[in-house]
Amino acid sequence: MAARPIWQGHLRLSLVTCPVALFNATSSTSDVSFNLLHKETYRRIKMVPTEPELGPVERADLVKGYEFKPGQYVIVTPKEIEAVRLPSTKTIDIEQFVEAGEIDRIYWDNPYYLVPQGDEESRAYSVIKEAMDKSEKIALGRLVMHNRERIVALEPRGRGLLLTTLRAHDEVRDEKSFFEDIANAKPDRQMLEIAEKIIEQQTGAFKPAQFVDRYEDALRDLIKQKQKGKPIIAEEAPEDTKVIDLMDALKKSLSGKSGGSSRSGHAKRVISKQLGAKASAPTPKARPTKRAGARR
């Protein structure tokens, strides 16, 4: 396994315990990243910690402080933070089992693969996994990640377990404050029937491979064109469609005249337009440097 675990500890169900490791189930390494350069020298910019009166300071001189009043801080040392240990720091304790449908989708956050460590210890892992598989339940527990305790959901996936962090209740905003001003008008019956037919026409199986990041693809294409010294021609973005006659728009959509596919290449046009005419100039070579710069 080439990937490195982001967390290692134990999974425990009552008195059954096994060592496990946590791996990212998704990756953002393919995202296009940019470095900040000086506009004339094209050398990467250093982000230097600075004190308003003393100027640049060394990393060793930095401490962590919590601002409880404007300009007033409680200083906390690394040892003091380390002293705040929770049982979930090194152990995922399964506290409860629930039906999958009971968890509102708004609470689901990031997915991870939970993998057993060691052949002998994997027996306990398999027992927990198979029991969950047969019961068709999702396990809830707690885990300390990135200096905060997270509620996590575990569910069988293939030969292993998928762990997904859940948002805390106070992280989820109440929809009423956003939706309360939406008019509670009853839609026209005929319009509703046409809209339902449009939904029926566009219903199909979910195929993740179809949903690529067109903006990232457009950025890569733009970079390749710049590397070759080719001009970047800005195109006018299509105007947003203003629905004047809702019934007419629904009928045209039902007959396949919505024109939605015309936006498929819009990402590239937007990037080109934002860059403007100067984007056509070839990029000077930046001097090599070993220090990391700021990234997008």
C-alpha positions in Angstrom: 0.0 0.0 0.0 1.7 3.2 -1.2 -0.4 5.7 0.7 0.5 6.8 4.2 -2.0 6.6 7.0 -3.2 9.9 8.4 -4.1 8.3 11.7 -3.3 5.1 13.5 -4.9 3.6 16.6 -7.5 1.0 17.6 -11.1 0.2 16.7 -13.1 -1.1 19.7 -16.5 -2.6 20.0 -17.3 -3.4 23.6 -14.3 -5.7 24.6 -13.3 -6.5 21.0 -10.3 -4.4 19.9 -8.1 -4.4 16.9 -5.3 -2.0 15.6 -6.4 0.0 12.5 -5.1 2.8 10.3 -7.0 5.5 8.5 -6.4 6.5 4.9 -7.9 9.3 2.7 -10.6 7.8 0.5 -10.4 10.8 -1.9 -7.6 12.8 -3.4 -7.1 16.4 -4.4 -3.5 15.9 -5.8 -4.8 16.3 -9.3 -6.0 19.8 -8.7 -4.1 22.6 -10.5 -2.1 24.7 -8.1 -0.5 28.0 -8.6 2.5 29.6 -6.9 2.7 33.3 -6.1 5.5 35.0 -8.1 6.8 38.6 -8.3 5.3 40.1 -11.4 8.7 41.3 -12.8 11.3 38.7 -11.5 9.0 35.7 -11.6 10.6 34.4 -8.5 8.4 32.7 -5.8 7.3 34.8 -2.9 8.2 33.8 0.7 5.5 34.1 3.4 7.5 35.5 6.3 5.9 35.8 9.8 6.1 39.4 10.8 5.6 41.3 14.1 4.2 44.8 13.5 7.0 46.5 15.5 9.8 44.0 15.5 9.5 43.0 11.8 10.3 39.4 10.6 10.5 36.8 13.3 11.7 33.2 13.4 9.2 30.3 13.6 10.8 29.3 16.9 9.7 32.6 18.5 6.0 31.9 17.7 3.5 30.8 20.3 -0.2 29.9 20.2 -2.7 32.3 21.8 -6.5 32.4 22.1 -8.0 35.8 21.8 -10.8 36.1 24.5 -11.0 39.9 24.1 -9.7 42.3 21.4 -6.0 42.3 21.8 -6.0 40.0 24.9 -4.8 36.4 24.6 -4.5 33.3 26.7 -1.1 31.7 25.8 -1.2 27.9 25.4 2.0 25.8 25.1 2.3 22.5 23.1 2.7 20.5 26.3 -0.5 21.9 27.7 -2.3 21.0 24.5 -0.8 17.5 24.6 -2.1 17.2 28.2 -5.7 17.5 26.9 -6.1 13.9 26.0 -9.4 12.2 25.2 -10.1 8.5 24.9 -10.8 9.1 21.2 -7.3 10.3 20.6 -6.0 6.8 19.9 -9.2 4.7 19.9 -12.4 4.7 17.9 -15.0 3.5 20.4 -18.2 2.4 18.7 -20.9 3.9 20.8 -24.1 3.2 18.9 -25.6 1.6 15.8 -28.3 3.3 13.7 -30.1 2.9 10.4 -28.4 4.6 7.5 -31.5 6.5 6.6 -31.6 8.1 10.0 -28.6 10.3 9.3 -29.5 13.4 7.4 -27.2 13.8 4.4 -26.3 17.3 5.4 -24.2 15.9 8.3 -22.0 13.7 6.1 -18.5 15.1 5.6 -15.3 13.4 4.5 -14.7 9.7 3.7 -11.8 7.6 4.8 -10.8 3.9 4.5 -10.3 2.2 7.9 -7.8 -0.7 7.4 -6.7 -3.4 9.9 -3.0 -3.5 10.8 -1.6 -7.1 11.0 -3.0 -10.4 9.8 -3.6 -11.9 13.2 -5.4 -8.7 14.4 -7.6 -8.5 11.3 -9.8 -11.4 12.6 -11.4 -9.0 15.2 -11.8 -6.4 12.4 -13.5 -9.0 10.1 -15.9 -10.0 12.9 -17.0 -6.4 13.5 -17.3 -5.8 9.7 -19.3 -8.9 8.9 -21.6 -8.4 11.9 -22.3 -4.9 10.7 -22.8 -6.1 7.2 -25.5 -8.6 8.3 -27.2 -6.2 10.6 -27.3 -3.5 7.9 -26.5 -0.9 10.5 -24.1 2.0 10.6 -21.8 2.4 13.6 -21.2 5.8 15.3 -18.1 6.6 17.3 -15.7 9.4 18.0 -12.2 10.2 16.7 -9.7 13.0 17.3 -8.4 14.3 13.9 -6.5 17.5 13.2 -6.7 18.6 16.9 -10.5 18.2 17.2 -12.9 15.4 18.1 -15.1 14.3 15.3 -18.2 12.1 15.3 -17.7 9.4 12.7 -19.9 6.8 11.0 -18.5 3.4 10.0 -20.1 1.2 7.3 -19.1 -1.9 5.5 -17.6 -1.3 2.0 -16.2 -4.2 0.0 -13.8 -6.2 2.2 -13.3 -3.3 4.6 -14.9 -0.4 6.5 -15.6 3.1 5.2 -15.3 5.8 7.9 -17.0 9.1 7.3 -16.7 12.1 9.5 -19.9 13.8 10.5 -20.5 17.4 11.1 -21.5 18.4 14.6 -25.0 19.7 15.1 -23.9 23.3 15.8 -22.0 23.3 12.4 -25.2 22.9 10.4 -27.2 26.0 9.8 -30.9 26.0 10.2 -32.5 26.0 6.8 -35.5 28.1 8.0 -33.4 31.3 8.1 -32.6 30.8 4.4 -35.9 29.4 3.1 -38.5 31.3 5.2 -38.8 34.1 2.6 -39.5 31.7 -0.3 -43.0 32.2 -1.5 -45.3 29.3 -0.6 -47.2 29.4 -3.9 -48.9 26.3 -5.3 -47.4 25.5 -8.8 -49.7 25.3 -11.8 -50.8 21.7 -12.3 -49.9 21.6 -16.1 -46.5 23.2 -15.5 -45.8 20.6 -12.7 -46.7 17.7 -15.0 -44.3 19.0 -17.7 -41.5 19.4 -15.2 -42.1 15.9 -14.0 -41.8 14.6 -17.5 -38.6 16.5 -18.0 -37.2 14.8 -14.8 -38.3 11.5 -16.2 -36.6 12.1 -19.5 -33.3 13.0 -17.8 -33.4 10.2 -15.2 -30.5 7.6 -15.5 -28.0 5.6 -13.6 -25.3 7.5 -11.6 -22.0 7.1 -13.4 -19.3 9.0 -11.4 -16.8 8.8 -14.4 -19.1 11.2 -16.3 -18.7 13.9 -13.8 -15.2 15.3 -14.4 -14.0 18.7 -13.2 -14.3 20.7 -16.4 -12.8 23.8 -14.8 -9.6 21.9 -13.8 -9.4 20.4 -17.3 -9.8 23.9 -18.8 -7.0 25.2 -16.6 -4.7 22.3 -17.7 -5.5 23.0 -21.3 -4.8 26.7 -20.9 -1.4 25.9 -19.2 -0.4 23.6 -22.1 -1.3 26.3 -24.6 0.8 28.8 -22.7 3.7 26.4 -22.6 3.6 26.1 -26.4 3.4 29.9 -26.7 0.0 29.8 -28.4 -2.3 32.8 -28.0 -5.2 32.6 -25.6 -8.2 34.1 -27.4 -10.9 35.5 -25.1 -14.4 34.5 -26.0 -17.6 36.3 -25.0 -19.5 34.3 -22.4 -23.1 33.5 -23.3 -25.7 35.7 -21.6 -27.7 34.1 -18.8 -31.1 32.9 -20.0 -34.0 35.0 -18.6 -37.2 33.1 -18.4 -40.0 35.3 -19.5 -42.7 32.7 -20.2 -42.3 29.8 -17.8 -44.8 27.6 -19.7 -43.0 28.2 -23.0 -39.6 27.4 -21.4 -41.0 24.2 -19.9 -42.4 23.1 -23.2 -39.2 23.8 -25.1 -37.2 21.9 -22.4 -39.5 18.9 -22.8 -39.0 18.9 -26.6 -35.2 19.0 -26.2 -34.7 22.7 -27.1 -33.3 23.8 -23.7 -29.9 24.5 -25.1 -28.3 23.4 -21.9 -25.4 21.7 -23.7 -24.1 25.0 -25.0 -22.5 25.6 -21.6 -20.4 22.5 -21.7 -17.3 24.4 -22.9 -18.1 27.5 -21.0 -15.3 27.0 -18.4 -12.6 27.4 -20.9 -14.1 30.6 -22.3 -14.5 32.1 -18.8 -10.8 31.4 -18.0 -9.7 32.9 -21.3 -11.9 36.0 -20.8 -10.5 36.5 -17.3 -6.9 36.3 -18.5 -7.5 38.9 -21.2 -5.2 39.8 -24.1 -2.1 39.7 -21.9 -2.5 35.9 -21.6 -1.2 35.4 -25.1 2.4 36.5 -24.1 4.9 33.6 -23.6 5.8 32.9 -20.0 9.4 33.8 -19.0 11.3 31.1 -17.2 11.3 31.5 -13.4 14.5 31.0 -11.5 14.7 27.8 -9.6 14.2 28.0 -5.8 14.0 25.4 -3.0 11.5 27.3 -0.8 7.8 26.6 -1.1 5.6 29.5 -2.0 1.9 30.1 -1.4 -0.5 27.8 -3.2 -4.0 28.1 -4.3 
